[in-house]
Amino acid sequence: MSEVDKQPLEEERRGSVKFEVMGVEVVSKQVKQSGNSGRIYLPPTWVGKKVKIIRLD
C-alpha cells in the first residue's frame, strides 16, 4: 500500500475527517430528542432546499 493509500485509513482511525462544502447560509444547532430519533428545526425558508448535515462531535 502506498503512502497516498494509507492516509485515509489513518484519518478514519482518528474518528474525524475534513469536509469542504460550498453553500449559501449556515446555522449551528443541537439535535433534540424526538421519539426514537433526533430532530433539528431549520428556517421555514429552507423548506424544499437541499441541505447537508455534518456531525461535529
N, C-alpha and C positions, 0 to 999 in steps of 0.2 A: 504494500500500500504506500503510495507516495505521500509526501508532506501535505500536499493540497487535499488529498482524500482524508487525512487524519483530522484536519481542522474542524469540520462539522461534528465529528464524533466527540471531540474534546468539549465543544460548546454544549452539546446535549448532556454530557455528564455534569456540567455545572448547573444545569437547570434553567438557563435563560439564553435567549437568542436576541439578536438585534434586528429590528424591522425598520424599514424606511417607507413611509406612506405619505403620499401627496393628498391633500384634501382642502376643504373649504372652511371648516369650522371644527372645533374640538371642545368637548366637555369632559370633566373628570367627575365620576360618580362612584358610589359604593353600591354593590349589589345587595339588594334586600331579599329576605326570605319571602317566598310566595308558594305556599303549599309544599310540594316535594321538589321545588325548583327555585331558581333565583330570578329576580326581575330588576330591570333598570328602566326608569322613566326618562324619555327623551322629549325634546321640544316638539310640540304638535306640527311645527313647520317641517320637521324631518319625516313625517309620515309619507311613505311611498319612495323615500330616498334610499340609496344604497349606503350602508354603513359597515364598518369593520370594528370588531370588539377585540381588544388585546388585554389579556390578564397581566397585571403588573406585579402582583405578589401572590 
